[in-house]
Amino acid sequence: MTAPPPTILVVEDQEEVNDLLQYNLVRAGYRALAAYDGHAGLAAVRQHLPDLVLLDVMLPGIDGWDICHALLEDPALSHIPVIIFTAKGSREDFDHGHRFANVAGYFIKPYATSDVIEHIGRVLAGRQR
Amino acid sequence: MRDVASSAPKGPMFGLTRSIRRRMITGSLLILALPLLVFTLAASSVLWRFYLQQLEADIAAQALLMADTVAPSLAAVGTGYLPDGAFGPEAIASRWRRRSDARVTIADARGVVRASSVGEGVGVPIDDSRRPGMRAALGGRSNATVWRSPSFDYEDTMYVNVPAWYGGQVTGVVRVAHTLTTIRHRVSRLRQTLLVAVLLYTLAIGVCTVAFAASIVRPAERLQRDAERIAAGDLSHRVEVRGPEEITQLARTLNHMTSRLQVLEGLRRRHVSDVSHELRTPLTAIRSMAETILKYGDSDAGLRERYLPRILAQTDRLARMVTQLLDLAQIESGHYVPALTPLNLAEVLDEVALTNAARAAELGVTLEARVPDRKLSVRGDRDRLVQVFMNLVDNALRYTPRGGSVTLSAVSTRGHVEVTVADTGQGVPPEHLPHLFDRFYRVETARSPLAGGTGLGLAIVRQIVESHGGRIKVTSARGQGTMFLIEFPGASPPPLAPRSSNPPTPESKE
């Protein structure tokens, strides 16, 4: 226990899904934070400066892409990697994701939670180097 | 498969090209060239007859002149005195000797040939087979015949026989023969000239028609290429609106159709994307729950207890959604025509209230059906209408807090039957009202996803009501509740007489 565990913010409006992501993150050794709509998500990023954000695209309030954009605009937040979840699974969404420099991953629902956890590990390891 | 695809679009077009061109050429030839041909033939026939008459008149005049001249000399035949010189038969006949196409024969009253321009048969009686009509003219009547004579190589020849009168007596006959060769040549030369003119004219018409047909067919071919491109899926493509009026009209229609298709295609895509999203969302929850239980269930006993019932609930919701999607697809396909039978509304609404009684009691909500007119009925598909009321009640129960009430009622007003489902819930914010009947539209805040809602219930309700010729409206007041009002056309319209004879009542003015 030399360094504190990385903090992951889960922005997902579906309560069950959000809860399960948090549970899995905690079991994998991370610190998990939750937000259930766009505005709360953005506020939570500003407040807690997480190490990574798991972001659903379809959110009440402002959507995931808007949050991505807002994070990139802010020099204090633009370095935070974002992993996108989408239920649309359309080509356009995927292409859209690639336009954001802070998007570090893209998962189409329903995803395998274990894949998401693994990917988080890779992203964070890459950042540290 | 490939052959069909590649040949199918070309077939009809090629047929059209051939057909329009062929029709136009046939048409122009029939209308322009054929009459000219007929005219040419008729004109040459008329001209032939005209020449023939003229020739006959000419020959007759000459023959008469000769007959008058030679008559005195012929009168002297048999008297022993036969005058010679310029007015005798020999002299007259000999003047024609140089003409190959005409001959003169002069006979006396007894039918003996006295002179011939070719010097044939002189001194012998007239041979009837070779000189028809000559003997007949001795009877005092002129005659004219056309005959193929061996003397003229069997050419058509006109013979005119004229009696020579002297002193009230026929003293002989003058016969003038003339071949028709000259006039035949004249007529055939004219006919040839006309035919060549008609032929050239026809060719010119043909060329013009082909060009004209192409000018009509080419824009059609252009439209066809555009239509094929659109059919291949390029719905953003538009046909250029130019060319003849009919073509521009067709182009405009085609563009209009494409725009409509584009709109429909957009709706379809959005729908597919929405459906995908709506199915993926519960699947995500189910997968996450199952995966987490599988991984950590042994070490965390609470997980199973907590999430297995939710997996079941989400699975049920998914199944319901699929059923409702199929229902919607069926109703919207246009194949659904409600089987209209009279339904007693009191009975139907009581049944709906009874079915939901247990759930309402559990939620602490008062649910009742109020139908004052126990005989009130509408015509409709019972199962579908029950589905409508069930969906509305289900919806109302979900948004009504403990202690509230949900009321079903039905009344007959102004020839309509109105069914209302009213709740005392928190009400729907006005900005959501216009979208309530859109599929997958849900008025839920992020933290309170009400389990079970598919977002399709109200869309189905509206489709069913509209397929019954009814209308559905929703009104809502914040904090006071929401009311859905369905207006069905009356099962039996009220008699018209009282309505039309009554002046408008204050109610109807409102």
Interface residues (C-beta under 8 A of the other chain):
Chain A: D13 Q14 E15 E16 V17 L20 L21 Y23 N24 R27 Y36 D37 A40 M58 L59 P60 G61 F85 A87 K88 G89 S90 I108 K109 P110 Y111 A112 T113 S114
Chain B: S273 S276 H277 E278 R280 T281 L283 T284 A285 I286 R287 S288 M289 E291 T292 K295 Y296 Y307 R310 Q314 T445 A446 R447 P449
